[in-house]
Amino acid sequence: VQAVYDLIDRVLTRSISRPSSNKYGNFNSRQVFKLHIRTLQTDRKEQSSSYFIVHNDGGKVAVNGSSAVEVAYGVGWYLRKFCNMSFSWERTGGNLVYIPVVWPQVMKPILVKRGFPISYFNNVCTFSYSFWTYNWNDWQIWLDWAGLMGYNVIPAYTGQEEVYRKTFNTFGISDDQFSLWSNGVAFLTWSRGQSMHGIGFPLPKTFMNEQWNLQKKILKRMRELGMVPVLPTFQGNVPPEFINLFPHANMSLSKEKNVAWIDGLDPLFKSIQTRYMQVLINDFGTDHWYETDGYFDQATPPWLMTRTQGNTSYKTATEVPANPAAKLRSSTVYSTMSGIDPEAIWLYQGWIWRGWRSSARLSYMKGWVEGVPKGKFVVLDMVDESPADSVWRDTFGFFGAPYIWSVLHNFGGNLGMWGSLEDLNT
């Protein structure tokens, strides 16, 4: 729990040490709080649940939780509910903190349990649009906020270009070739997402190295706070030079997008993924969660399909046949992850399936899900609170795959709030 004590000290000292109120000096959380990580002692089923308990202990505020992030969540809950504090990103107003003369006591223990074990936050595109400008101080502020909010599964995309550079070096791509192929710092989401390459190039090697070092700090802090980082894996897009280096591999070339695509069934895909994950885990360690979106075949990747309006004739999931080609493709690609990390969990962005309502597409999706062992393929449903955009409804509950329900409040980091309040309240 030392990491949580440190978090409290940073947040409250940061908030009270501004010129107008620096009389408080540094905050010492141990004078106010008693923090413990403990298993909830009830029946066996409850022992693995995520929870926190807030109560009074000898004049101090005691917070017990099932993990470090649950303890941090409990502290944040107490500060909001009992002390009228609020916490937000520095770039959306910052924290509103008033240090009380007498800290409110919680006279009767209050138990708060999560309804579901995962609380996910962040959009992978934000790591390009916003986070590339963050230094370590910015990240500390952001992670402190995430801890107080109780988020326990968070993508960690910073520094991946350095992993790709070292991986592609192994296959004959020079540093200069990679820098020219990768997008520049403001456009990384498009080269990571395989839609455009070589925009705003070259990507400076100094930037790659700085981001790589920053990622190591980010991951260390996340793990100290009990958060699970989701790391990106190889998705199949490579510099066009690969076509000359490996002329017999099954690749497609898009000159307009400056990218070659390796089919997920080709042995070269496995070779690159194996090397990539070796470098990734050696550099950053692993908590066994990986994100990749499955663009392994330029002819039929889900993201290239256009939205259809007609409803399918299928009434139940059992009526939908599993497409054997899709099943083989997802099974093969997952095996490239699990071959290096047998505990690998594949996180997949559900927005890729938006609009897939025809019989053929449902068959493709069902095969895609069934190709991965049960529980090892998790769908992040993204903007799914609106019936018009509901992939969950259109796909018979993702054909039984575990999923993370989510709301995409805004786009591009703006302050406009979006979503269907009617659906959220039902």
C-alpha positions in Angstrom: 0.0 0.0 0.0 3.0 2.3 0.0 2.2 3.3 -3.5 -1.3 4.5 -2.4 0.1 6.5 0.5 2.5 8.1 -2.1 -0.5 8.8 -4.4 -2.4 10.6 -1.7 0.6 12.6 -0.7 1.2 13.7 -4.4 -2.4 14.6 -5.1 -3.1 16.5 -1.9 0.3 18.2 -1.7 0.0 19.1 -5.4 -3.4 20.6 -4.8 -2.6 22.6 -1.6 0.9 23.8 -2.5 -0.2 26.4 -5.0 0.9 30.0 -4.1 -2.5 30.9 -2.7 -2.5 28.1 -0.2 1.1 26.9 0.3 0.8 27.3 4.1 -0.1 23.7 4.3 3.3 22.5 3.0 3.6 18.8 2.2 0.7 16.5 3.0 1.4 13.4 5.2 -1.2 10.7 4.4 -0.1 8.4 7.2 -1.3 11.0 9.8 -4.9 10.7 8.4 -5.2 7.3 6.7 -4.7 3.6 7.6 -4.5 1.5 4.4 -4.5 -2.3 4.1 -4.9 -4.8 1.3 -7.0 -7.6 2.6 -9.3 -10.4 1.4 -12.9 -9.9 2.1 -13.7 -12.6 4.7 -17.2 -13.8 3.8 -18.1 -16.9 1.8 -15.7 -18.5 -0.7 -17.4 -16.8 -3.7 -16.9 -13.4 -2.2 -13.2 -13.8 -1.5 -12.1 -13.0 -5.0 -14.4 -10.0 -5.4 -13.1 -6.5 -5.9 -14.1 -4.3 -3.0 -13.1 -1.6 -0.5 -14.2 -0.9 3.1 -14.0 2.6 4.7 -14.3 2.9 8.4 -13.0 4.8 11.5 -9.9 3.3 13.3 -8.6 5.1 16.3 -9.3 8.5 14.9 -7.9 7.7 11.5 -9.7 6.9 8.2 -9.1 3.2 7.5 -9.4 1.9 4.0 -9.2 -1.8 3.3 -9.3 -3.2 -0.2 -8.7 -6.3 -2.2 -5.9 -4.7 -4.2 -3.8 -1.5 -4.3 -6.1 0.1 -6.9 -9.2 -0.8 -4.8 -7.6 0.9 -1.8 -6.9 4.0 -4.0 -10.5 3.8 -5.2 -11.7 3.7 -1.6 -9.6 6.7 -0.7 -10.9 8.7 -3.7 -14.4 7.7 -2.7 -14.0 8.9 0.8 -12.4 12.2 -0.3 -15.3 12.8 -2.7 -18.2 11.7 -0.5 -17.1 12.9 2.9 -14.7 15.8 2.1 -16.5 17.3 -1.0 -13.3 17.1 -3.1 -13.3 16.4 -6.8 -10.6 15.1 -9.1 -10.1 15.5 -12.8 -7.5 15.8 -15.5 -5.4 18.9 -15.2 -6.4 19.9 -18.7 -10.1 19.8 -17.8 -10.0 21.9 -14.7 -7.8 20.0 -12.3 -8.6 19.0 -8.7 -10.8 20.9 -6.3 -9.4 20.2 -2.9 -10.0 21.7 0.5 -8.1 20.2 3.4 -10.4 20.0 6.4 -9.3 21.2 9.8 -10.9 18.0 11.2 -11.2 15.0 8.9 -14.7 13.6 8.8 -15.0 10.2 10.5 -16.8 7.2 9.1 -18.6 6.0 12.2 -20.1 2.9 10.6 -18.1 0.7 8.2 -19.1 1.2 4.5 -18.5 -1.7 2.1 -18.4 -1.0 -1.6 -18.1 -3.9 -4.0 -17.7 -3.8 -7.8 -20.5 -5.3 -9.8 -17.9 -6.5 -12.3 -14.2 -7.2 -11.9 -12.9 -5.0 -14.6 -13.0 -1.2 -14.8 -11.5 -0.1 -18.1 -10.5 3.3 -19.2 -8.9 4.9 -22.2 -9.1 5.0 -26.0 -6.0 3.7 -27.9 -6.2 6.8 -30.2 -5.6 9.1 -27.3 -2.0 7.8 -27.0 -1.5 9.5 -30.4 -3.7 12.5 -30.2 -2.8 13.7 -26.7 -0.4 11.4 -24.7 2.6 11.8 -27.0 3.0 15.3 -25.5 3.0 14.0 -21.9 6.1 14.0 -19.8 6.5 11.9 -16.7 4.9 14.6 -14.5 1.9 14.6 -16.7 1.7 10.9 -16.5 2.0 10.9 -12.7 -1.0 13.2 -12.5 -3.0 11.1 -14.9 -2.2 7.8 -13.2 -3.0 9.3 -9.8 -6.4 10.4 -11.1 -7.0 6.9 -12.6 -6.1 5.3 -9.3 -8.6 7.5 -7.4 -11.3 6.6 -10.0 -10.5 2.8 -9.5 -9.6 1.9 -13.1 -7.8 -1.4 -13.0 -7.3 -2.3 -16.7 -5.7 0.4 -18.9 -4.0 0.3 -22.3 -0.3 1.1 -22.2 0.7 2.1 -25.8 3.6 4.5 -25.1 7.0 3.5 -26.6 5.8 0.8 -28.9 7.6 2.2 -32.0 11.0 1.4 -30.4 9.8 -2.2 -30.0 8.8 -2.3 -33.6 12.1 -0.7 -34.7 14.1 -3.4 -32.9 11.8 -6.1 -34.2 12.0 -5.0 -37.8 15.8 -4.6 -37.6 15.8 -8.4 -37.1 14.1 -8.9 -40.5 16.3 -6.5 -42.4 14.6 -3.1 -42.0 17.1 -0.3 -41.2 16.5 2.4 -38.7 16.1 4.9 -41.5 13.6 2.8 -43.4 11.5 2.4 -40.3 11.6 6.1 -39.4 10.4 7.0 -42.9 7.7 4.4 -42.9 6.3 5.2 -39.4 4.1 8.3 -39.1 5.3 11.4 -37.3 4.6 12.0 -33.7 1.1 13.7 -34.3 -0.1 10.9 -36.5 1.0 7.7 -34.8 -2.5 6.4 -34.3 -2.8 5.9 -38.1 0.4 3.9 -38.5 -0.4 1.9 -35.4 -3.9 1.4 -36.7 -2.6 0.5 -40.2 -4.6 3.0 -42.1 -1.8 5.4 -43.3 2.0 5.3 -43.1 4.7 7.8 -43.8 2.6 10.8 -42.8 4.6 13.6 -41.1 7.8 11.4 -41.3 10.5 10.8 -40.3 9.8 9.7 -36.7 12.9 10.7 -34.8 14.9 8.0 -33.1 15.4 10.2 -30.1 11.6 10.4 -29.7 11.2 6.7 -29.9 13.9 6.2 -27.2 12.4 8.9 -24.9 8.9 7.3 -25.2 10.4 3.8 -24.6 12.0 5.1 -21.3 8.8 6.9 -20.4 6.8 3.7 -20.9 9.0 1.8 -18.4 8.1 4.5 -15.7 4.4 4.3 -16.6 4.3 0.5 -16.3 6.2 0.5 -13.0 3.7 3.0 -11.5 0.7 1.1 -12.9 1.9 -2.2 -11.4 2.6 -0.6 -8.1 -1.0 0.6 -8.0 -2.3 -2.8 -9.0 -3.4 -1.8 -12.5 -3.2 -4.2 -15.4 -1.6 -2.6 -18.5 -2.8 -3.8 -21.9 0.1 -3.9 -24.3 -0.2 -3.7 -28.1 0.9 -6.7 -30.3 1.9 -7.0 -33.9 -1.1 -6.7 -36.3 0.3 -7.6 -39.7 1.3 -4.2 -41.2 4.9 -3.9 -42.3 7.1 -1.6 -44.4 6.7 -2.3 -48.2 10.4 -3.3 -48.2 9.3 -6.7 -46.7 7.9 -7.7 -50.1 11.4 -7.6 -51.6 13.0 -9.2 -48.5 10.4 -12.0 -48.4 9.1 -12.5 -51.9 7.4 -15.8 -51.2 5.4 -14.6 -48.2 1.7 -14.0 -48.7 1.5 -10.2 -48.6 -0.7 -7.5 -50.1 0.6 -4.0 -51.0 -1.2 -0.7 -50.7 1.0 1.9 -52.5 -1.5 4.6 -51.5 -1.2 3.8 -47.8 2.5 2.9 -48.0 2.0 -0.4 -46.3 2.3 -4.1 -46.9 0.0 -6.5 -45.1 1.1 -10.0 -44.0 -1.6 -12.6 -44.0 -2.1 -14.0 -40.5 -1.8 -17.5 -41.8 1.6 -17.0 -43.4 4.5 -18.3 -41.4 6.2 -14.9 -41.6 3.4 -13.4 -39.5 4.2 -15.9 -36.7 8.0 -15.2 -37.0 7.5 -11.5 -36.7 4.9 -11.8 -33.9 7.2 -14.2 -32.0 10.1 -11.8 -32.2 8.0 -8.8 -31.4 6.6 -10.3 -28.2 10.0 -11.4 -27.1 11.2 -7.9 -27.4 8.0 -6.4 -25.9 8.1 -8.7 -22.8 11.9 -8.3 -22.4 11.6 -4.5 -22.5 8.3 -4.0 -20.6 7.4 -7.2 -18.8 3.8 -8.4 -19.1 0.5 -8.8 -17.2 -0.7 -11.1 -20.0 -3.2 -8.7 -21.6 -2.6 -7.7 -25.2 -4.6 -5.7 -27.7 -4.7 -6.3 -31.5 -7.6 -5.8 -33.8 -7.2 -8.5 -36.4 -6.5 -6.8 -39.7 -4.7 -9.8 -41.0 -6.1 -10.0 -44.5 -6.5 -6.9 -46.7 -9.2 -8.6 -48.7 -11.6 -9.2 -45.8 -10.7 -7.4 -42.6 -13.7 -6.3 -40.6 -12.8 -2.6 -40.6 -13.0 -2.3 -44.4 -16.6 -3.5 -44.5 -19.4 -0.9 -45.0 -22.4 -0.7 -42.7 -25.5 -2.7 -43.8 -29.0 -1.8 -42.9 -31.0 -5.0 -43.4 -31.6 -7.4 -40.5 -30.4 -11.0 -40.7 -32.8 -13.9 -40.7 -31.0 -15.6 -37.9 -33.0 -15.6 -34.7 -30.5 -17.3 -32.3 -26.7 -17.6 -32.1 -26.9 -21.4 -32.5 -28.4 -20.9 -36.0 -25.3 -18.9 -37.2 -22.6 -21.2 -38.8 -19.1 -20.4 -37.8 -17.0 -19.4 -40.8 -14.1 -21.9 -40.8 -11.7 -19.5 -42.5 -12.3 -16.8 -39.9 -11.9 -19.4 -37.1 -8.6 -20.6 -38.5 -7.3 -17.1 -38.9 -8.1 -16.0 -35.3 -6.9 -19.3 -33.9 -3.6 -19.0 -35.8 -3.0 -15.4 -34.7 -3.9 -16.1 -31.1 -1.4 -19.0 -31.1 1.3 -16.5 -32.1 0.6 -14.7 -28.8 0.1 -17.8 -26.6 3.2 -19.4 -28.0 5.3 -16.8 -26.2 2.8 -16.1 -23.3 0.6 -19.1 -22.5 -1.5 -16.8 -20.3 -2.2 -14.4 -23.1 -5.6 -12.6 -23.1 -6.5 -11.0 -26.4 -8.4 -7.7 -26.1 -10.3 -6.8 -29.3 -12.0 -3.5 -30.1 -15.7 -4.2 -30.8 -16.2 -1.0 -32.9 -14.6 -2.9 -35.8 -17.8 -5.0 -36.0 -20.2 -2.0 -36.1 -22.8 -2.5 -38.8 -22.1 -6.2 -39.4 -25.6 -7.5 -39.6 -25.7 -9.7 -42.7 -25.7 -13.4 -42.4 -22.2 -13.7 -44.0 -20.7 -11.3 -41.6 -22.3 -12.8 -38.5 -20.8 -16.1 -39.7 -17.4 -14.5 -40.0 -17.6 -13.0 -36.5 -18.8 -16.3 -34.9 -15.8 -18.1 -36.4 -13.5 -15.3 -35.2 -14.7 -15.7 -31.6 -14.7 -19.5 -31.6 -11.1 -19.6 -32.9 -9.8 -18.5 -29.5 -10.1 -20.5 -26.3 -13.0 -19.5 -24.1 -12.1 -16.6 -21.8 -9.0 -15.7 -23.7 -10.7 -13.4 -26.2 -12.3 -10.3 -24.6 -14.3 -7.7 -26.6 -14.0 -4.0 -25.7 -17.4 -2.8 -27.0 -16.5 0.9 -27.2 -19.5 3.1 -28.1 -22.2 0.5 -27.3 -24.7 2.4 -25.1 -26.7 3.5 -28.1 -29.1 1.0 -29.7 -28.3 2.3 -33.2 -24.6 1.4 -32.7 -25.0 -1.7 -30.5 -22.7 -4.4 -31.7 -23.7 -6.5 -28.7 -27.3 -6.6 -29.8 -26.4 -7.3 -33.4 -24.1 -10.2 -32.7 -26.0 -12.2 -30.1 -23.9 -10.9 -27.2 -20.6 -11.2 -29.1 -21.4 -14.9 -29.5 -20.6 -15.6 -25.9 -17.2 -13.9 -25.7 -16.5 -12.0 -22.5 -16.9 -8.3 -23.1 -16.3 -5.0 -21.5 -19.3 -2.6 -21.7 -18.2 0.9 -22.2 -19.3 4.5 -23.1 -17.3 6.7 -25.4 -18.2 10.1 -23.9 -16.4 12.3 -26.4 -14.3 12.2 -29.5 -10.9 13.7 -30.0 -10.4 14.7 -26.4 -13.0 17.5 -26.7 -15.3 18.5 -23.8 -18.6 17.7 -25.5 -20.5 15.0 -23.7 -22.2 12.4 -25.8 -24.3 9.3 -25.2 -27.8 8.1 -24.7 -29.0 9.0 -21.2 -32.2 7.2 -21.7 -30.4 3.9 -22.4 -27.8 4.5 -19.6 -30.6 4.9 -17.1 -32.4 1.7 -18.0 
